Amino acid sequence: MAKERFLAFTDAIVAIIATIMVLDLPRPKNASLSALTDLGLPFFAYLLSFLMIWSVWFNHHALFREVKTINVRIYWWTGLWIFSMSLFPWVTAFVGSQPSGIIPEFLYLIVITLWSVSYNLTEFELIRENPHIKGLSRPYGGFYRRLSLFVLVSGFVIVWIWPFYVLLTVLFFSIMAIFMQLAPKTQGN
């Protein structure tokens, strides 16, 4: 498959997922400020999910910028990444409706983990398949990967004590994704 067609397909799916997410936001029960503030947590969950999707989508494009070859493993790892992203509207709505619930937050953490693993496997395969591209590896990659792994693994323990930790995990990943956009490219991290 041509890279341009592959990225156009990915872009379309990301746009659809973001649209579905906003359509899942609950409507205020009436036209009062109180009814609007009651939707603060669902909107916060939506905002974090959108920020994460938006920032990682940007990084995804940067990752593919100079790529010439897309093999079947890249295709399948990206498919798993898109699949996990397609679950975001559902888990975001679930968390938004029950932000202190352990099960919604635990499911959100599973989706984030699947998404993170599949994105990293796509990145590793792109680097393996396109070794000629200088600077394809992420800046501070080793540190970022270890810190991300620590945050995710910690989440599987902390979620049972403090479910809101998962939303903070999404905030962490969003901030890290934005940081990766701004950091200078280096080779071999």
C-alpha positions as CSV (number, residue, x, y, z in Angstrom):
1,M,0.0,0.0,0.0
2,A,1.3,3.5,-0.8
3,K,2.3,5.6,2.2
4,E,0.0,8.5,1.2
5,R,-3.1,6.2,0.9
6,F,-2.2,4.6,4.2
7,L,-1.9,7.9,6.0
8,A,-5.1,9.3,4.4
9,F,-7.0,6.2,5.7
10,T,-5.5,6.7,9.1
11,D,-6.4,10.4,9.1
12,A,-10.0,9.6,8.1
13,I,-10.4,7.2,11.0
14,V,-8.9,9.6,13.5
15,A,-11.4,12.3,12.3
16,I,-14.3,9.9,12.7
17,I,-13.2,8.8,16.2
18,A,-12.9,12.5,17.3
19,T,-16.3,13.2,15.9
20,I,-17.9,10.2,17.6
21,M,-16.3,11.2,20.9
22,V,-17.9,14.7,20.8
23,L,-21.3,13.3,19.8
24,D,-21.1,11.1,22.9
25,L,-20.9,14.0,25.3
26,P,-24.0,14.3,27.4
27,R,-26.3,17.2,26.9
28,P,-27.2,19.6,29.8
29,K,-30.5,18.6,31.4
30,N,-31.7,22.2,31.2
31,A,-30.5,25.7,30.3
32,S,-28.9,26.5,33.7
33,L,-25.3,27.0,34.7
34,S,-25.7,24.3,37.3
35,A,-26.7,21.8,34.6
36,L,-23.6,22.8,32.6
37,T,-21.2,22.5,35.5
38,D,-22.7,19.0,36.2
39,L,-21.1,18.0,32.9
40,G,-17.6,19.0,34.1
41,L,-16.2,15.5,34.6
42,P,-17.5,14.1,31.3
43,F,-16.1,17.1,29.5
44,F,-12.8,16.7,31.3
45,A,-12.6,13.1,30.2
46,Y,-13.5,14.1,26.6
47,L,-10.9,16.9,26.7
48,L,-8.1,14.6,27.9
49,S,-9.0,11.9,25.3
50,F,-9.1,14.5,22.5
51,L,-5.8,16.0,23.6
52,M,-4.2,12.6,23.6
53,I,-5.6,11.6,20.2
54,W,-4.7,15.0,18.7
55,S,-1.1,15.0,20.0
56,V,-0.3,11.4,19.1
57,W,-1.9,11.9,15.7
58,F,0.5,14.7,15.1
59,N,3.4,12.6,16.2
60,H,2.2,9.8,14.0
61,H,2.5,12.1,11.0
62,A,6.0,13.2,12.0
63,L,6.9,9.5,12.4
64,F,5.8,8.7,8.9
65,R,7.2,11.9,7.3
66,E,10.3,10.5,5.6
67,V,9.2,6.8,5.6
68,K,9.5,5.2,2.2
69,T,8.6,1.6,3.0
70,I,5.5,0.3,4.8
71,N,5.6,-3.5,5.3
72,V,2.8,-5.8,6.5
73,R,3.9,-5.6,10.1
74,I,3.6,-1.8,10.1
75,Y,0.2,-2.2,8.5
76,W,-1.0,-4.6,11.3
77,W,0.6,-2.7,14.2
78,T,-1.0,0.5,13.0
79,G,-4.3,-1.4,12.6
80,L,-4.1,-2.5,16.2
81,W,-3.3,1.2,17.2
82,I,-6.4,2.4,15.2
83,F,-8.5,-0.4,16.8
84,S,-7.5,0.7,20.3
85,M,-8.1,4.3,19.4
86,S,-11.6,3.4,18.1
87,L,-12.4,2.3,21.7
88,F,-11.7,5.8,23.0
89,P,-15.2,7.2,22.5
90,W,-16.7,4.3,24.4
91,V,-14.3,4.3,27.3
92,T,-14.3,8.1,27.5
93,A,-18.1,8.1,27.7
94,F,-18.0,5.3,30.3
95,V,-15.4,7.2,32.4
96,G,-17.2,10.5,32.0
97,S,-20.4,9.0,33.3
98,Q,-18.7,7.2,36.3
99,P,-15.3,9.0,36.9
100,S,-14.8,7.4,40.3
101,G,-15.7,3.9,39.1
102,I,-12.9,1.4,39.2
103,I,-14.2,-0.7,36.2
104,P,-14.5,2.3,33.7
105,E,-11.1,3.6,34.7
106,F,-9.5,0.1,34.5
107,L,-11.0,-0.4,31.0
108,Y,-9.7,3.0,30.0
109,L,-6.2,2.0,31.3
110,I,-6.4,-1.2,29.2
111,V,-7.2,0.8,26.1
112,I,-4.4,3.3,26.8
113,T,-1.9,0.4,27.3
114,L,-3.0,-1.3,24.1
115,W,-2.7,1.9,22.2
116,S,0.7,2.7,23.6
117,V,2.1,-0.7,22.9
118,S,0.8,-0.8,19.4
119,Y,2.1,2.7,18.6
120,N,5.5,1.7,20.0
121,L,5.6,-1.5,18.0
122,T,4.7,0.5,14.8
123,E,7.5,2.9,15.6
124,F,10.1,0.1,16.2
125,E,9.0,-1.6,12.9
126,L,9.3,1.7,11.0
127,I,12.8,2.2,12.4
128,R,13.8,-1.4,11.5
129,E,12.3,-1.1,8.0
130,N,13.7,2.3,7.2
131,P,17.2,2.4,8.8
132,H,18.3,5.0,6.2
133,I,16.3,7.8,7.9
134,K,18.3,9.7,10.3
135,G,16.5,11.0,13.4
136,L,13.5,8.6,13.1
137,S,13.9,7.4,16.6
138,R,12.3,9.6,19.2
139,P,14.1,12.2,21.3
140,Y,14.7,11.0,24.9
141,G,13.1,7.7,23.7
142,G,14.7,5.4,26.3
143,F,13.8,7.7,29.2
144,Y,10.3,8.4,27.8
145,R,9.6,4.7,27.3
146,R,10.8,3.7,30.8
147,L,8.8,6.5,32.4
148,S,5.7,5.6,30.3
149,L,6.0,1.9,31.3
150,F,6.3,2.9,34.9
151,V,3.2,5.1,34.8
152,L,1.2,2.4,33.0
153,V,2.2,-0.5,35.3
154,S,1.7,1.7,38.3
155,G,-1.8,2.5,37.0
156,F,-2.8,-1.2,37.1
157,V,-2.2,-1.1,40.9
158,I,-3.3,2.4,41.7
159,V,-6.6,2.3,39.8
160,W,-8.0,-0.1,42.5
161,I,-7.2,2.5,45.2
162,W,-7.6,5.8,43.3
163,P,-9.4,5.4,40.0
164,F,-8.9,9.0,39.0
165,Y,-5.2,8.2,38.5
166,V,-6.1,6.9,35.1
167,L,-7.3,10.3,33.9
168,L,-4.0,11.8,35.2
169,T,-2.2,9.1,33.2
170,V,-4.0,10.3,30.1
171,L,-2.9,13.9,30.9
172,F,0.7,12.7,31.4
173,F,0.7,10.9,28.1
174,S,-0.8,13.9,26.3
175,I,1.9,16.2,27.9
176,M,4.6,13.8,26.9
177,A,3.3,13.6,23.4
178,I,3.3,17.4,23.1
179,F,6.8,17.5,24.6
180,M,8.0,15.0,22.0
181,Q,6.7,17.3,19.3
182,L,8.8,20.2,20.7
183,A,12.0,18.3,21.6
184,P,14.9,18.3,19.1
185,K,15.3,15.0,17.2
186,T,18.2,12.8,18.2
187,Q,19.4,9.4,16.9
188,G,19.7,6.3,19.0
189,N,17.6,7.1,22.0
